[in-house]
Amino acid sequence: MKPFKIWFRYNNKNSYSIAALMPLVEAGIAREPKDGIMLYSFATAQADEVYREVSRAVVDAVYIAGGPHPSALPEQVLEHFDFVVIGEGEETLPKLIEAIENSRDPASVKGIAYKSQGQVLFTEKRPPVDLDSYPPFAKILAPIEISRGCPWGCTYCQTPRLFGSCMRHRSIPVIAKYARHHKDIRFTSPNSLAFGSDGRRPRLEKVEALLKVLAEQKKPIYFGTFPSEVRPEFVTPAALELVVKYCANKSLSLGGQSGSPAVLRRIGRGHGRGEIETACELALDYGLTPQVDLIFGLPMESEEDQRMTLDLVRWIAAKGGKVRAHRFMPLPGTPLAGMRPAPLADDVEACLGNMALEGRLTGTWSTGSRTD
């Protein structure tokens, strides 16, 4: 049998996912559907565009989907795709491709969903992977994923639903090995300052051990910056001492999410507004610009809650920090899936627009608004 040609459908939004899977699958890069096995990884924001592309394609292909949206809504995705990889793909995807190439029953592959005689079938769930067993990248360089999973379970977030509530970490020697490929060293993690910990209580001795080893490579280290962030309550003088001692970044990305104490409780953040403000002040004391992510339009928000978040935006900007605003998007698989965003109060939207024009705010906070 002639082997299938395998393709990753590449775009700039899924490059990190593809980077992690390319070492495991002999595949090419495609910017449109091609004959063979087409591999897609996508989030909810890209789903409609992906569906349109697949439905219009005139190629002879087997379509496999993975990533946050397919993992959460496999039944929907299977209206357009042949197979869905649910959750982590490092072990599942190579096994699925092998089964397809050898015409084996896909029921033997753990961690997938597919259709048979019009019915959606789910195979046995696959256990979490050991990150050290898999390279973070090969042909496509990407920030090094140092941690996966999150114990907090925020109601708007897919991370713990996709990767589990138990934090897992790559070991320091493995991280150092792959850091040698980079001119400067950057990471992905739900909370960089939780490295080596259970995600609830920091273990700064683990963070220092990592940074100390990487510093021996004499390259710039960017820690707690995009595409990673840190939780506000993990920002302490001891933590910041490590950042300024070993790292090159002049900013720190903070997940704040709301300025309303009531909203923070209801979304399960596990911290209050005071921790956000303290983290910002500490970062500034150590010469780091806090870059705070805040969400507008959470379903339980009242106009007063929105004004509290707006007040926090003003406070951060006045202190010399920066804010990136996000409009709430209901993500499948989360407790807030299917909920409608709360409309923004007119005065809140007007003020955010003015701040964006003044260069004090970036992001997307309402329909049609976008500044980056």
N, C-alpha and C positions, 0 to 999 in steps of 0.2 A: 504494500500500500504506500502510495506517495504521501510523505508527511505533510501535514497542514503548515502553511505559512502563518506565523503568529504575529499579531500587531498590537501594540499599545496605542490607544487613541490618546494623543498628547495634546494638552493645552497648558497654559501657564497656571491654571488653578489646580491641576492635579499632578504637577511635576514631582512633589515630594512623595506622593503615594507610588508613582511609577518608579522613582529612583530606588525605593525600597524593594520593589518586586523584580526589577530588571536583572539583578544578580541571580535570580532563581529560575528565570524563564528565558530561553533563547528567543528573542522577539525583536522585531523592528519597531520603528516609530512611524505612526501614521497621523496625518492631519485630516483625514477623511476615511470613510469605510473602504476596506479592500477585501479581496477574496481571502478566505482562510479563517482564522480564529481572531475575532476582534475583541479586545479587552478594554473595558471602560471602567473608570473610577470617577464618581461624581457625588457632589453634595446636592441638597435640595434646591439651591438656587440655580443649578444648571440642569435640573431634571427635564423641564419642558423642552429646552433646546436639544438635549440629547435624544429625547423621544422623537422629535421632528426629524433629526438627522437619520436615525435608524429607520424610521418609517419610509423615508424617501430614498434610501439607499438601494441601488440596483447592482448588488454584488452577491456572490455566493459565499456567505459567511455564517459561522456559528458565533453568536453574540453572548459574551459573558460580562456581567456587571458586578461591581463591588464598590465599597465605600460607604459613607454615612447614609445616604438616601436609600440605596438598594438594601442595605442591611436592615433598615427600619421598616421598609415597605416592599418586601420581596414580591407579594402578590401583585401589586401595581406594576412593578418593574417587569415581571414576567409576561405582561401584556405586550411587551416590546422586545424582550431578551429571551434567550434560550435557557440560561442558567444565571443564578445569583450566588455569589460568594458572600456568606453572612459573617460579619465580624472580620477578624484578622485573616489576611490572605497568604501569609508566608508559607504555611503548610498546605492550605487547602488548594490554592490555585495550581501549583504544579501537579498535584494529584488529580485534579479535575481535567487538566489538559491531557495528562497521560491516559485517563479513561476515555476521553473523546477520541484521541488518536488511535487507540486500540479497540474502539467500538465496544467498550465494556459498559456494563450497567452502572449509571451514575449513582445508584443507590449505595454503592460501596464507598463513596467519597463522603467523608464527614464534613459538616459545615456548609452545606449548600441547599438551595431550593431550586426546583425545576418542575416542569409540567409533564404529566403523563396521562394520556387519554382525557385531557381537559381538566384534570385535577392538579392542584399545586401540592407537591410533596416536599417534605423537609427531612433531611437526613440527620443523623445524630450530631449533637453539638460538639464542636471541637474545643478542647481545653485551651487556656491562654498559652501563648508561645513564650519560650525563653528567648529574650531579646539577644542574648549573647550568641545564640545559635545562628543568627542571621545578620548579614551585613546591612548597614543603613543605606548604602548606595554602592554603585559600581561605575557604570558608564556616565550617569548623570549625577553630578555632585549636588548634594543637598545638605542643609543643616543636619547635624547629628542628633538623632532622636535618643535622648538620654533616659527618658522615663515615659511610661505609658500607664493609663488608668488614673482614676481619681476617686477618692472616698467621699466627696461632698455631695454629689447627687443634686446639684442645682437644677431646678425644675425646667429650665429652658435649654439645658445643655445635653448634647448627644454623647459626650466623651465617656462617661461611666457606663452608658448603655451600650456603646460600641466596644469599649476596651476593658470594662469591668471596674469595680470599685476598689480593687486591691492594686496599689501602685507597684509597678515593676520597673527595674532599672537596669541599664547596661552596666557592666562592670567597668571600673576605671581603666584597666589595661586594654580592653576592647575599644573604649572611647578614644584613648590615646593613639591606638593603632590607626584608626580612621581619621583622626584629626591631622595626621601627617599629610593627608592629601589636600588640605586646605591652606590657602594663604593667610586667611584669618578664620578663627574658629567660632562657629555659631551653633545654636542648639534648638531643638524643639522639645517642649515639655509642658504639661498642663500647669506646672508650678516649679520653676527652676530651683528655687530655694528649698524645695522638698526633696531634692536629690538624695537618695540613700535612705529615705525615711518612709513611714507609712502614709505620708501625705497629710497627717493631722498634727504631728509634732516634729519640728525640724531637727535634723541631726547635722549641725553645722560642721562637725568634724569630718563628715563624709563630703560635704561641699568643699571644704578646704583641701582635703586630700585630692579631690578631682582637679581643682584649680591649680594646686601646687605642681602636680604631675604635668598638666598641660602647659604651665608656664615654662617648663624646661625646653619646650619647643621654640621658645622665643618668637612667638607670633601673637598678633592681637587676639584677645579673647573677648567675646561679647556674650555676656551672661545676664539673663533676665530681660532681654530685649526681643523685639519681634523677630521670628515668629513664636517666641516663648513669651510668657508673662510670669508674674509672681502674685501670690495672694497678699493682701495688705498686712495681715497679722504676722506674716513671716518676715516682714521688713523690720529689723531691729538694728541697733548700733553694731552688734557683733556681726550680723550678716553683711551690713554695708561696709564694715572694715575689710571683709574678704573681697568684696567687689572692687573697692577702690585700690586694694593692694595688688590684685592679680589681673584685673580686667581693663579693657580699653574703652568700654562704653561710657558715655557721658549722660545716658538716660536710663530709666528703669520703667518697664512696662507693667502697669498695675491693673488688675481686674477689679474694678470698683462696682460697676453695674447699676447702682442707684444711690441717690442721696436721701432716700426715704427709709428710715429705720423699719417702718412697717413693711415696706416692699422687700427690703433685704431679708426680713424674717420669713416672709411668705414664699420667696423663691429659694429659700434654704441655703443662703450664702454662708452662714456660719460666722459672720462678722458683722459689725455695725458701721455706721458712718464715721464714728470716732476713729476706728482703725484705719479707714481710708485717709482721713486728714492727718493722722499721726504719721502714716507711711510717707505721705507727700512731704511733710515737714522734715522728717528724717532724711529722705533722699536729698532734698535741697541743702540740708546741713552738710551733707557729704559731697556736694558738688554735682549731684545727679539730677537731671530734669525728670520729674515724674510725668509719665505719659499714661493717662488714665482712660480706660475704656468704660463708657457708660451707655446703658440701654434706655431708650425712650419708647413708650408705647406698650410696656408690659401690660397684660390683660387686666391685672388687678389695680392698676394705677388710677388714682383720682387726679383731678387737675392740681390739687394741693400737693400730692406726691410728686407730680412733674415739676412743680415750682421748687420743691425741695431739691430735686436733682439739678434743676437749672441754677439754684443758689450754690450748689456744690461746684458746678461748672465755673461760675463766676469766681468763687473762692480760689479754685485751683489756678485759673488764669491770672488772678491778681497776685498770687504767690510766685508766679513765674513758671508754673507747670503747663502742661498741654493736655487737651482732651480730644479723644476720638469718640464721636457719638455714633451709636448704632440704632437702627429701627428694629424693634422686636420682630423676629420672624418665627412663627410656630414651626418647630422641627419635629418630624415624625419620630416616634419612639420615645418622646419625652412626655412628662406629665402635662405640659402646656400644648401638646400637639392638638391642632384643631381649634385652638382659641384665637379669637380675633384681636389684633392689636388695638389698644386703646387709642382713640383719636387725640392728637395733640391740641392742647389749649392754644388759642390764637396768639396770646401774648407770649407763650413759651416758644412757639414756632418762630414768631417774629424776632425774638431776642436771639435765638440760636442762629437765625439767618444773618443778623447784624454782626454777631461775633465771628461767623465764618468769613464775612466780607472783610472784617478787620484782621483776619489771619490768626484768630485766637481759638479756632475750633475747626476740626476736620471730620469727615465721615458722612453718614447718612442717617437722618433722624425723622424724615417724613417722606411720603410718596413724592418722588421727583427730586428730592434734595440729594446732592452728592458733592462733596469737596474732598479731594485727596491731594 
